[in-house]
Amino acid sequence: MTRTVALTAMALSLAACTTVFESDKVDYKAAKKAAPLDIPPDLTQLQKDNRYAVPDGRGVATASGYQQQHSAQAPGLPAASEQVGQVSTEAVRIERQGNQRWLVVKQTPEQLWPQLQEFWANSGFTVETESQQTGIMETNWAENRAKIPQDFIRRTIGKVFDSAYSTGERDKFRTRLERRADGSTEVYISHRGAEEKLVGTQNESTTWTARPNDPELEAEFLSRLMAQLTGTKVKEASAFVANAPLEAQHAKLDGNKVVVDEGFDRAWRRVGLALDRVGFTVEDRDRVQGIYFVRYVDPDAVKKEGFFSKLFGNEDKNKEAQKYRVLVSTVQGASTSDVTVQTNDGKPETSATGAKILKLLADELK
């Protein structure tokens, strides 16, 4: 009996070690106990012909190109075009500029929408807010359970006391769809993170604070989405997302504006993604005028209440969130664009908060 118990314990221990080294990098479980986040976009309907434009083709990688280059190492990728609800690998490609990546899919936003809902559900998230009119879908906060060490004790009692184990981190993701003139769609995924920290003179309590967005997590979920859309393996999709041609981008803060070395079409899209990643609430947008109508809560003004008190449904949220306009304009006679911040009534925003918004955008657009 003693020998049997010892052998069983050893087998379980080895199984646990195997799990530690072979576990997936993401295994999300929705934070069901948390109240809804406080950043409901409340987005309004937009005119479709004001939202979309054809960008240039810099920094592009296609799945078919990757398969041709790596056929010797990874032959026989699935013919996804024959599968229901999927598109061919030639119909999905990755574009990359700086640390920003996005997919270009030869499907309309209407065709992609239910597939995105299914994708986030399969990834362990609940879609909290969605607006087909503006092409934005946002998940709730969830915990990456793959970060919890799967040792012997954890595997033995984890199923019973699962809630006792926590990473102290939560993530949420926003998906943005942009319609292209040729009928295809650009798919952007942006990440926001939070972490639990000890506070107080004796570290007697905890509070949730924001942590930087993670471009690698964004790339991971783009890879998984590509794998779902094309029927390829996640490993293969991850490889060609990681190896997408890099087109260096340049943006600099110049006084009361951010100068982007791109034309309006690309600058407009990148500013939209930057607003998502920083955490602004985009209430409306007018592409013809180049204006994003946003709400922004200055974190320095709400330090006392903590990060999650702002995120998880606060009555005073709308009182404290100020409305601004982020204007993207083309520089006449140049191939650059200017990004400026205005007050809600269209006047130049010259306060310290306006300068902070410009700095945040400049950091994202570099």
C-alpha positions as CSV (number, residue, x, y, z in Angstrom):
1,M,0.0,0.0,0.0
2,T,2.8,2.4,0.9
3,R,4.6,1.7,-2.3
4,T,1.4,2.3,-4.3
5,V,0.7,5.6,-2.6
6,A,4.3,6.7,-3.3
7,L,4.2,5.7,-6.9
8,T,0.8,7.5,-7.4
9,A,2.2,10.7,-5.8
10,M,5.2,10.6,-8.0
11,A,3.1,10.1,-11.1
12,L,0.9,13.1,-10.1
13,S,3.9,15.2,-9.4
14,L,5.4,14.4,-12.9
15,A,2.1,15.2,-14.5
16,A,2.1,18.5,-12.7
17,C,5.6,19.3,-13.9
18,T,4.6,18.4,-17.4
19,T,1.7,20.8,-17.2
20,V,4.0,23.6,-16.0
21,F,6.2,23.3,-19.0
22,E,3.7,22.4,-21.7
23,S,0.8,24.7,-20.6
24,D,-0.6,27.2,-23.1
25,K,0.4,30.8,-22.7
26,V,-3.2,32.0,-22.4
27,D,-6.1,30.3,-20.6
28,Y,-8.6,33.0,-19.7
29,K,-11.4,32.7,-17.2
30,A,-13.9,35.6,-17.1
31,A,-13.9,37.6,-13.8
32,K,-17.6,36.8,-13.1
33,K,-17.6,38.3,-9.6
34,A,-16.6,41.7,-10.8
35,A,-19.2,44.3,-11.5
36,P,-19.4,45.6,-15.1
37,L,-16.7,48.0,-16.2
38,D,-17.3,51.7,-16.2
39,I,-16.2,52.4,-19.8
40,P,-19.4,51.6,-21.8
41,P,-18.6,53.3,-25.1
42,D,-22.2,54.6,-25.6
43,L,-21.2,54.9,-29.2
44,T,-23.5,56.5,-31.7
45,Q,-24.3,55.4,-35.3
46,L,-22.0,56.7,-38.0
47,Q,-22.3,57.0,-41.7
48,K,-20.4,54.1,-43.3
49,D,-18.9,56.2,-46.1
50,N,-17.3,58.5,-43.6
51,R,-15.4,55.8,-41.7
52,Y,-13.4,53.8,-44.3
53,A,-10.6,54.4,-46.7
54,V,-8.0,52.3,-48.5
55,P,-4.6,52.5,-46.7
56,D,-1.3,51.9,-48.4
57,G,0.3,48.5,-48.6
58,R,3.4,49.0,-46.4
59,G,4.4,46.4,-43.9
60,V,2.2,43.6,-45.3
61,A,2.5,39.8,-44.8
62,T,0.2,37.2,-46.3
63,A,-0.5,33.7,-45.1
64,S,0.1,32.3,-48.6
65,G,3.5,34.0,-48.7
66,Y,4.4,32.5,-45.3
67,Q,3.3,29.0,-46.4
68,Q,5.5,29.2,-49.6
69,Q,8.5,30.4,-47.6
70,H,8.1,27.8,-44.9
71,S,6.7,24.8,-46.9
72,A,9.8,22.8,-46.1
73,Q,9.5,23.3,-42.3
74,A,5.7,23.2,-42.1
75,P,4.2,21.4,-45.1
76,G,0.5,20.6,-45.7
77,L,-1.3,23.5,-44.0
78,P,-5.0,22.9,-44.0
79,A,-7.0,24.0,-47.0
80,A,-9.2,26.3,-44.9
81,S,-11.2,27.6,-47.9
82,E,-13.0,24.2,-48.0
83,Q,-14.3,24.6,-44.4
84,V,-17.6,26.2,-43.6
85,G,-17.3,29.7,-42.0
86,Q,-13.7,30.0,-42.8
87,V,-11.7,31.9,-45.4
88,S,-8.7,30.8,-47.4
89,T,-5.2,31.7,-46.1
90,E,-4.7,33.9,-49.1
91,A,-7.7,35.9,-47.9
92,V,-6.2,36.9,-44.6
93,R,-3.0,38.8,-44.1
94,I,-1.2,40.7,-41.3
95,E,0.0,44.3,-41.5
96,R,2.4,45.7,-39.0
97,Q,3.7,49.2,-38.2
98,G,5.9,49.6,-35.1
99,N,4.4,47.5,-32.4
100,Q,0.9,47.8,-33.9
101,R,-0.5,44.8,-35.9
102,W,-3.8,44.1,-37.5
103,L,-5.5,41.6,-39.8
104,V,-6.9,42.3,-43.2
105,V,-9.6,39.8,-44.0
106,K,-11.5,39.5,-47.3
107,Q,-14.9,39.5,-45.6
108,T,-17.2,42.3,-44.8
109,P,-17.7,43.5,-41.2
110,E,-21.2,42.0,-41.2
111,Q,-19.7,38.5,-42.1
112,L,-17.0,38.8,-39.5
113,W,-19.2,40.0,-36.6
114,P,-20.7,36.6,-35.5
115,Q,-17.3,34.9,-36.0
116,L,-15.7,37.5,-33.6
117,Q,-18.5,36.8,-31.0
118,E,-17.7,33.1,-31.2
119,F,-14.0,33.7,-31.0
120,W,-14.1,35.7,-27.8
121,A,-16.5,33.2,-26.2
122,N,-14.1,30.3,-27.1
123,S,-11.2,32.3,-25.7
124,G,-12.9,32.5,-22.2
125,F,-14.3,36.0,-22.4
126,T,-17.8,37.5,-22.3
127,V,-18.5,40.3,-24.8
128,E,-19.6,43.1,-22.6
129,T,-20.3,45.9,-25.1
130,E,-20.7,45.8,-28.8
131,S,-21.8,48.1,-31.6
132,Q,-22.0,46.9,-35.1
133,Q,-22.7,50.4,-36.3
134,T,-19.3,51.6,-35.2
135,G,-17.5,48.2,-35.5
136,I,-16.4,48.0,-31.9
137,M,-16.6,44.9,-29.6
138,E,-15.3,44.9,-26.0
139,T,-14.8,42.0,-23.6
140,N,-15.2,42.0,-19.8
141,W,-12.2,41.6,-17.5
142,A,-10.8,38.1,-17.3
143,E,-7.8,36.4,-15.6
144,N,-5.2,34.4,-17.5
145,R,-5.2,31.2,-15.5
146,A,-2.2,29.9,-17.4
147,K,0.0,32.2,-15.3
148,I,-0.8,30.2,-12.2
149,P,1.9,27.5,-11.5
150,Q,0.4,24.0,-11.9
151,D,2.3,22.3,-9.1
152,F,1.2,19.2,-7.2
153,I,-0.8,21.0,-4.5
154,R,-2.5,23.3,-7.0
155,R,-3.6,20.4,-9.2
156,T,-4.7,18.3,-6.2
157,I,-7.0,20.9,-4.5
158,G,-7.4,23.4,-7.3
159,K,-10.7,22.0,-8.5
160,V,-12.2,22.4,-5.1
161,F,-10.7,25.7,-4.1
162,D,-10.1,27.2,-7.5
163,S,-11.0,30.7,-6.4
164,A,-8.2,30.7,-3.8
165,Y,-5.7,30.9,-6.6
166,S,-5.3,34.2,-8.4
167,T,-2.6,35.9,-10.5
168,G,-3.6,39.4,-9.3
169,E,-3.9,40.5,-12.9
170,R,-6.9,41.0,-15.2
171,D,-7.1,41.7,-18.9
172,K,-9.7,43.0,-21.3
173,F,-9.7,43.4,-25.1
174,R,-11.3,45.7,-27.6
175,T,-11.8,44.7,-31.2
176,R,-12.3,47.4,-33.8
177,L,-13.4,46.7,-37.4
178,E,-12.7,49.1,-40.3
179,R,-14.3,48.6,-43.7
180,R,-12.1,48.9,-46.7
181,A,-13.2,50.2,-50.1
182,D,-12.5,46.8,-51.7
183,G,-15.0,45.1,-49.4
184,S,-12.5,43.6,-47.0
185,T,-12.1,44.5,-43.4
186,E,-9.2,45.5,-41.1
187,V,-9.4,43.9,-37.6
188,Y,-7.6,45.6,-34.7
189,I,-7.3,44.1,-31.2
190,S,-6.2,46.3,-28.4
191,H,-5.4,45.2,-24.8
192,R,-5.9,46.8,-21.4
193,G,-4.5,45.4,-18.2
194,A,-5.0,45.8,-14.4
195,E,-3.1,44.5,-11.5
196,E,-3.8,44.2,-7.8
197,K,-1.3,45.9,-5.4
198,L,-0.9,46.0,-1.7
199,V,-1.5,49.4,-0.1
200,G,-1.5,50.9,3.4
201,T,1.2,51.3,6.0
202,Q,1.1,47.6,6.8
203,N,0.1,46.4,3.4
204,E,-3.3,45.6,5.0
205,S,-5.4,46.1,1.9
206,T,-5.2,45.9,-1.9
207,T,-6.3,48.1,-4.8
208,W,-6.5,47.6,-8.5
209,T,-4.3,49.8,-10.7
210,A,-3.7,50.1,-14.4
211,R,-0.8,48.3,-16.0
212,P,0.6,49.0,-19.5
213,N,-1.0,47.4,-22.5
214,D,0.8,44.3,-23.8
215,P,1.5,44.3,-27.6
216,E,2.5,40.7,-27.4
217,L,-0.9,39.7,-26.0
218,E,-2.5,41.6,-28.8
219,A,-0.4,39.7,-31.3
220,E,-1.3,36.4,-29.6
221,F,-5.0,37.0,-30.0
222,L,-4.6,38.2,-33.6
223,S,-2.8,34.9,-34.2
224,R,-5.6,32.9,-32.6
225,L,-8.2,34.8,-34.6
226,M,-6.3,34.1,-37.8
227,A,-6.1,30.4,-36.9
228,Q,-9.9,30.3,-36.4
229,L,-10.6,32.2,-39.6
230,T,-8.3,30.1,-41.8
231,G,-8.3,26.7,-40.1
232,T,-4.5,26.8,-39.6
233,K,-2.8,25.8,-36.4
234,V,-2.2,28.5,-33.8
235,K,1.5,27.8,-33.9
236,E,1.7,28.5,-37.6
237,A,-0.5,31.6,-37.4
238,S,1.7,32.9,-34.5
239,A,4.8,32.4,-36.6
240,F,3.8,34.5,-39.5
241,V,2.2,37.2,-37.3
242,A,5.5,37.5,-35.4
243,N,7.4,37.6,-38.7
244,A,5.3,40.2,-40.4
245,P,7.5,42.8,-42.2
246,L,8.2,45.7,-39.9
247,E,7.6,49.2,-41.2
248,A,9.1,51.6,-38.7
249,Q,6.8,54.5,-37.8
250,H,7.6,58.0,-36.7
251,A,5.6,60.5,-34.7
252,K,6.9,63.3,-32.6
253,L,5.4,65.7,-30.2
254,D,5.8,69.2,-31.5
255,G,4.4,71.8,-29.2
256,N,0.6,71.6,-29.1
257,K,0.4,68.8,-31.8
258,V,1.7,65.4,-32.7
259,V,3.2,65.2,-36.2
260,V,2.8,61.8,-37.9
261,D,4.8,61.1,-41.0
262,E,1.8,59.6,-42.8
263,G,-1.1,60.7,-44.9
264,F,-4.6,61.1,-43.5
265,D,-5.9,57.6,-44.2
266,R,-3.3,55.8,-42.3
267,A,-2.9,58.4,-39.6
268,W,-6.7,58.3,-39.0
269,R,-6.7,54.5,-38.4
270,R,-3.6,54.6,-36.2
271,V,-5.0,57.4,-34.0
272,G,-8.2,55.3,-33.6
273,L,-6.1,52.3,-32.4
274,A,-4.0,54.5,-30.1
275,L,-7.2,55.8,-28.5
276,D,-8.4,52.3,-27.9
277,R,-5.0,51.2,-26.4
278,V,-4.8,54.2,-24.1
279,G,-8.3,53.6,-22.8
280,F,-10.3,56.5,-24.2
281,T,-14.0,56.2,-24.7
282,V,-14.8,57.1,-28.3
283,E,-18.4,58.4,-28.4
284,D,-18.5,59.3,-32.0
285,R,-16.2,60.0,-35.0
286,D,-16.5,62.1,-38.2
287,R,-14.0,60.9,-40.7
288,V,-14.8,63.6,-43.2
289,Q,-13.8,66.3,-40.6
290,G,-11.1,64.1,-39.1
291,I,-12.6,64.3,-35.6
292,Y,-12.8,61.7,-32.8
293,F,-15.2,62.7,-30.0
294,V,-13.8,61.2,-26.8
295,R,-14.4,61.1,-23.1
296,Y,-11.3,61.0,-20.8
297,V,-10.9,60.7,-17.1
298,D,-7.6,62.1,-15.8
299,P,-6.2,59.3,-13.6
300,D,-4.4,61.9,-11.4
301,A,-7.7,63.4,-10.5
302,V,-9.1,60.1,-9.2
303,K,-6.2,58.5,-7.3
304,K,-8.0,58.4,-4.0
305,E,-10.7,56.1,-5.3
306,G,-8.5,53.6,-7.0
307,F,-8.5,52.2,-10.6
308,F,-11.2,49.7,-10.3
309,S,-13.6,52.0,-8.6
310,K,-13.5,53.9,-11.9
311,L,-13.8,50.8,-14.0
312,F,-16.5,48.9,-12.2
313,G,-19.5,51.2,-12.4
314,N,-19.2,54.5,-10.5
315,E,-22.1,56.9,-10.3
316,D,-19.8,59.9,-10.6
317,K,-18.1,58.6,-13.7
318,N,-19.9,60.7,-16.2
319,K,-19.5,63.8,-14.0
320,E,-15.7,63.4,-13.9
321,A,-15.2,62.3,-17.5
322,Q,-14.5,65.3,-19.7
323,K,-15.3,65.5,-23.4
324,Y,-12.7,66.3,-25.9
325,R,-12.1,66.3,-29.7
326,V,-9.0,64.7,-31.2
327,L,-8.5,66.2,-34.6
328,V,-6.5,64.5,-37.4
329,S,-5.7,66.9,-40.2
330,T,-3.6,66.7,-43.4
331,V,-0.7,69.1,-43.8
332,Q,-1.1,70.9,-47.2
333,G,1.7,70.1,-49.6
334,A,3.2,67.4,-47.3
335,S,2.8,63.7,-46.7
336,T,2.4,64.2,-43.0
337,S,-0.6,64.7,-40.7
338,D,-1.1,66.7,-37.5
339,V,-3.0,65.4,-34.4
340,T,-4.3,68.0,-32.0
341,V,-6.7,68.1,-29.0
342,Q,-9.7,70.4,-28.8
343,T,-12.3,71.2,-26.2
344,N,-15.8,69.8,-26.6
345,D,-16.8,73.0,-28.4
346,G,-14.0,72.8,-30.9
347,K,-11.5,75.3,-29.3
348,P,-7.8,74.5,-28.8
349,E,-7.3,72.6,-25.5
350,T,-4.3,74.3,-23.8
351,S,-4.7,72.8,-20.3
352,A,-2.3,70.3,-18.6
353,T,-4.8,67.6,-19.4
354,G,-4.7,68.4,-23.1
355,A,-0.9,68.2,-23.0
356,K,-1.2,64.8,-21.3
357,I,-3.5,63.5,-23.9
358,L,-1.1,64.5,-26.7
359,K,1.8,62.9,-24.8
360,L,-0.2,59.6,-24.5
361,L,-1.0,59.6,-28.2
362,A,2.6,60.5,-29.2
363,D,3.9,57.5,-27.2
364,E,1.4,55.2,-29.0
365,L,2.0,56.5,-32.5
366,K,5.8,56.3,-32.4
